[in-house]
């Protein structure tokens, strides 16, 4: 009898507003956290009449975790959202963030949060937002997705629809133009910026392939060198040192010498690829219109193992994924055109304002 009472109490406790751990399969343990307090209601600008207002936001275009452990979600129409486990805080126009779309988020060594938006660059020092635009040297204020990088030397790079700009902190306080055009990539439409393990800076462009800058010279890699397409939307360098680029018709792997292209014929879920991301485990995720594809580089194709696994609406993900991110606890987050998602090892599930977090 005492065991039955104890079991009943445990069930009641689990259903309350406390931390819940759910085993979805033998390899995955998902921990649900308490419902965060909502600070400042989202504006939900430009939403359709049937929009689900319980979502964190309909469009999550960028995700980042800062040095304090806070997660930041860049949205379309709802500004930027900060999640610190205890609260969900919305920052928008009334807080000084006058931008419709947040495309990129990062943090400098002083703890400032930098946002790339459709209205230039914003810096948040923990108290207020400061906007950098044309008067500060940005000749184009539309910052591309994933196109703010703070490299190992603390140089801030910003990729726009018309060239790359670098930030000079020494002239910022003097109210001078603290952003200057990077002359080697003037007028190029940038789609992504990253730093590789050797310290080279890579730029993915809309029409001119990819560029690699070693600090002195820049090299352009295009279809002529074997790149799958001159449209490069995103890129990563994996654990083994290979580079991966998203193309119009699929993805392309570059080992420093040879290029290998992958399309739907090889197992991708779609050819209209939007993004690529590598987990700490080495698993690579590829987002495309209508699907997510997981690539396992350890799969042994010689014995019939398939490296590509496709996830679609039947697996819980029902819209195009626009951002992917793994936090320091190992949780993977997806931002889509239908809100925020996580993955339990088998299926995707939607994270709304009230969770499950």
Residue pairs with C-beta under 8 A, 6 or more apart in sequence:
14 20
17 34
17 35
18 34
19 31
19 32
19 33
19 34
20 31
20 32
20 356
21 29
21 30
21 31
21 32
22 29
22 30
22 31
22 32
22 344
23 29
23 30
24 30
24 344
24 345
24 346
24 347
25 344
25 345
25 346
27 345
28 344
28 345
28 346
30 342
30 344
30 345
32 355
32 356
32 357
33 85
33 355
33 357
34 85
34 86
34 357
35 354
35 355
35 357
36 83
36 84
36 85
36 86
36 87
36 88
36 353
36 357
37 86
37 87
37 88
38 87
38 88
38 353
39 87
39 88
39 89
39 90
40 89
40 90
40 91
40 92
40 94
40 95
41 90
42 53
42 57
42 78
42 79
42 81
42 90
42 92
43 77
43 78
43 79
43 90
43 92
43 93
44 51
44 53
44 57
44 58
44 77
44 78
45 77
45 78
45 100
46 77
47 53
47 58
47 77
51 58
52 58
52 339
52 352
54 352
54 353
54 354
55 338
55 339
55 340
55 350
55 352
55 353
56 73
56 75
56 81
56 88
56 339
56 340
56 351
56 352
56 353
57 73
57 75
57 76
57 77
57 78
57 81
57 339
57 340
58 75
58 76
58 77
58 337
58 338
58 339
59 75
59 76
59 77
59 101
59 322
59 335
59 336
59 337
60 73
60 74
60 75
60 322
60 323
60 334
60 335
60 336
60 339
60 340
61 74
61 75
61 76
61 101
61 102
61 103
61 145
61 322
61 323
61 335
62 72
62 73
62 74
62 102
62 103
62 104
62 105
62 116
62 145
62 146
62 323
62 335
63 71
63 72
63 73
63 74
63 105
63 323
63 324
63 325
63 333
63 335
64 71
64 72
64 74
64 105
64 106
64 107
64 325
65 71
65 72
65 325
65 327
65 328
66 72
66 107
66 111
66 113
67 107
67 111
68 84
68 111
69 84
69 328
70 82
70 83
70 84
71 82
71 83
71 84
71 327
71 333
72 80
72 81
72 82
72 83
72 105
72 113
73 80
73 81
73 83
73 335
73 340
74 80
74 101
74 102
74 103
74 104
74 105
74 115
74 323
74 335
75 81
75 101
75 102
76 100
76 101
76 102
77 100
77 101
78 90
78 92
79 90
79 91
79 92
79 93
79 95
79 97
79 99
79 102
80 90
80 91
80 92
80 97
80 102
80 105
80 115
81 88
81 89
81 90
81 91
82 88
82 89
82 91
83 89
83 357
85 357
88 353
91 97
91 124
91 129
95 128
95 129
96 128
96 129
96 130
96 131
97 115
97 117
97 122
97 124
97 129
98 119
98 131
99 115
99 117
99 118
99 119
99 120
99 122
100 117
100 118
100 119
101 117
101 118
102 115
102 116
102 117
103 116
103 117
103 118
103 143
103 144
103 145
103 146
103 147
104 115
104 116
104 143
104 144
104 145
104 146
104 147
104 148
105 113
105 114
105 115
105 116
105 148
106 113
106 114
106 148
106 149
106 150
107 113
107 114
107 150
108 114
108 150
108 154
108 156
109 150
109 154
111 125
111 126
112 123
112 124
112 125
112 126
113 123
113 124
114 121
114 122
114 123
114 124
114 148
114 150
114 156
115 121
115 122
115 123
115 124
115 148
116 143
116 144
116 145
116 147
116 148
116 158
117 143
118 141
118 142
118 143
119 131
119 133
119 141
120 131
120 132
120 133
120 134
120 136
120 138
120 141
120 143
121 131
121 132
121 133
121 138
121 143
121 148
121 158
121 179
122 129
122 130
122 131
122 132
123 129
123 130
123 132
124 130
132 138
132 167
132 178
132 179
133 141
134 141
135 177
136 177
136 178
136 179
137 165
137 177
137 178
137 179
137 180
137 181
138 158
138 160
138 165
138 179
139 160
139 162
139 163
139 165
139 181
140 160
140 161
140 162
140 163
141 160
142 160
142 161
143 158
143 159
143 160
144 159
144 160
144 161
144 189
144 190
144 191
144 192
145 191
145 192
145 322
145 323
146 191
146 192
146 193
146 234
147 157
147 158
147 159
147 160
147 190
147 191
147 192
147 193
148 156
148 157
148 158
148 159
148 193
149 156
149 157
149 193
149 194
149 195
149 201
150 156
150 157
151 157
151 195
151 199
151 201
152 195
152 199
155 166
155 167
156 166
156 167
157 164
157 165
157 166
157 182
157 193
157 201
158 164
158 165
158 166
158 167
158 179
159 190
159 191
159 192
159 193
159 203
160 190
161 189
161 190
162 187
162 188
162 189
163 181
163 182
163 185
163 186
163 187
163 188
163 190
164 181
164 182
164 185
164 188
164 190
164 193
164 203
165 179
165 180
165 181
165 182
166 179
166 180
166 182
167 178
167 179
168 178
168 179
168 180
169 178
171 177
171 178
172 178
184 211
184 213
184 218
185 203
185 211
185 218
188 203
188 205
188 208
188 211
189 205
189 206
189 207
190 203
190 204
190 205
190 206
191 204
191 205
191 206
191 232
191 233
191 234
192 202
192 203
192 204
192 232
192 233
192 234
192 235
193 201
193 202
193 203
193 204
194 201
194 202
194 235
194 236
194 237
195 201
195 202
196 202
196 237
196 243
197 237
197 241
199 214
199 215
200 212
200 213
200 214
200 215
201 212
201 213
202 210
202 211
202 212
202 213
202 235
202 243
203 210
203 211
203 213
204 210
204 232
204 233
204 234
204 235
204 245
204 246
205 211
205 230
205 232
206 231
206 232
206 233
207 230
207 231
208 220
208 222
208 230
209 220
209 221
209 222
209 223
209 225
209 227
209 230
209 232
210 220
210 221
210 227
210 232
210 235
210 245
211 218
211 219
211 220
211 221
212 218
212 219
212 221
221 227
221 254
222 230
223 229
223 230
225 259
226 254
226 258
226 259
227 245
227 247
227 252
227 254
227 259
228 245
228 247
228 249
228 250
228 251
228 252
228 259
228 261
229 247
229 248
229 249
229 252
231 247
231 248
232 245
232 246
232 247
233 246
233 247
233 248
233 273
233 274
233 275
234 245
234 246
234 273
234 274
234 275
234 276
235 243
235 244
235 245
235 246
235 276
236 243
236 244
236 276
236 277
236 278
236 284
237 243
237 244
238 244
238 278
238 282
238 284
238 297
239 278
239 282
240 282
240 297
241 255
241 256
242 253
242 254
242 255
243 253
243 254
243 255
243 256
244 251
244 252
244 253
244 254
244 276
244 278
244 284
245 251
245 252
245 254
245 276
246 252
246 273
246 274
246 275
246 276
246 286
247 261
247 273
248 271
248 272
248 273
249 263
249 271
250 261
250 262
250 263
250 264
250 266
250 268
250 271
250 273
251 261
251 262
251 268
251 273
251 276
251 286
252 259
252 260
252 261
252 262
253 259
253 260
253 261
253 262
254 260
262 268
263 271
264 270
264 271
266 308
267 293
267 306
267 307
267 308
267 310
268 286
268 288
268 293
268 308
268 310
269 286
269 288
269 290
269 291
269 292
269 293
269 308
269 310
269 311
269 312
270 288
270 289
270 290
270 291
270 293
271 288
272 288
272 289
273 286
273 287
273 288
274 287
274 288
274 289
274 320
274 321
274 322
275 286
275 287
275 321
275 322
275 323
275 324
276 284
276 285
276 286
276 287
277 284
277 285
277 324
277 325
277 326
278 284
278 285
279 285
279 326
279 332
280 326
280 330
282 297
282 298
283 294
283 295
283 296
283 297
284 294
284 295
284 297
285 292
285 293
285 294
285 295
285 324
285 332
286 292
286 293
286 294
286 295
287 293
287 320
287 321
287 322
287 324
287 334
288 320
289 320
290 312
290 313
290 320
291 310
291 311
291 312
291 317
292 310
292 311
292 312
292 315
292 317
292 321
292 334
292 348
293 308
293 309
293 310
293 311
294 308
294 309
294 311
295 307
295 308
296 307
296 309
297 307
299 305
299 306
299 307
301 307
311 317
311 348
315 346
315 347
315 348
316 341
316 347
316 348
316 349
316 350
317 334
317 336
317 341
317 348
318 336
318 338
319 336
319 337
319 338
320 336
320 337
321 334
321 335
321 336
321 341
322 335
322 336
322 337
323 333
323 334
323 335
324 332
324 333
324 334
324 335
325 332
325 333
325 335
326 332
326 333
327 333
331 342
332 342
332 343
333 340
333 341
333 342
333 351
334 340
334 341
334 342
334 343
334 348
335 341
338 350
339 350
339 351
339 352
340 350
340 351
340 352
341 348
341 349
341 350
341 351
342 348
342 349
342 351
343 349
349 356
351 357
